[in-house]
Amino acid sequence: MLAQYFLISKTTIDLNELYAKKGKYNYKNGFNVNAIITMIIAGFLCLGGNFIPLLKPLYDMSWFVGIISAFIIYTVIEWQHSKGTLFAKAPKLNEENR
């Protein structure tokens, strides 16, 4: 959620699209697949140390590891999905959208 809001949406959410049936925030069958993939990978990094001794240091700091790894993984996946336009300059808002 942090990466989506701060990096991808650039702190701007289009409320009309948010509630539109086929808006830009509508994902595959209502599920954001990129977020689910991110959750699985970050969850494995955090909780894997409980079962795999090599990952024990990550498990000891699981909250930080989870936040940082999920932020990075989700940003990379979305960047690949958007074909490198993720960090393009955000368009200016017109008076109607403020």
N, C-alpha and C positions, 0 to 999 in steps of 0.2 A: 504494500500500500504506500509506503514511503517513496519508493522509487517511481511508482506510477504517478503520484501526485507531484513530487518535486522535480523529477527529471523528464519524464515522458509527457505529462500534461503541462509542465512548466507552471504549476500552481494555478492553472486555469481549467475549469470544468464547464463544459457546455451543457447547461441544464436542459435545454431543449432536446439535445441528443441523448442525455442521460435517461430520459423517460420515453424516448421514441422506441417504438417496437423494433425497428430495424436500424437503430442509430449506431454510431461508432463505438458505443460501449456495450453493444450486444455481442456476446461471444458464442462459441459453438454450443448449442443447446443450453445456453445460459451459464456455461462454465468457461472460465478463463483458463485454457489449457496451459498457457505459459506459467501462470501462477501455480497451478497444480504441480507441474514439473519442478518449478523452483522450490516448492514446499517439500517435495520428496527428497530432492538433493540436499537442501539445507537441513532437513530433519535427519537425514542419514549422517551428515557431518556432525550434528549436535549429539545425537543419541547413539551413534556407532561406537563411541568410546566406552559405553556401558558393556558392550559385547566384544569389542576388538581392542586389545591392549594398546596397540599402536596409536589409536585415536583417543586414548584416555585424556591427554592434555586438552583436546578440543571439548571433550565432555565436561571437564572441570570448569570451563568458561563457556558453557553452551549458549547462554543468553546472548553474549556478545558475538560468538561465532555464528549463531543463527541470524541475527540482525544483519551483520556485515556480509555474510555469504549470500543471504537471500537478496539483499540490495544489489550486489554485484551480479549475481546470476540472472536475476529478473531483468536488469538493465541490459545485459549482454544478449539475452534471448529476444527482448523487444527490439534492440538495435538491429539484430539480424533479420527479424521479421519485418522491420520498417525499411530494409534495404539501405541502411546507413544514413537515413534522413532524421534520425532521432534527435540529434543535437543541432538541427537547423534552427535558424532564428525564428522565434515565435511571431506570428502575425499580430499586428496592432489591433486592438479592440476598437470597434466603432462605438458611437454614442448609444446605439440600441442595445448592445451587449454588456454595457457597464452596469 
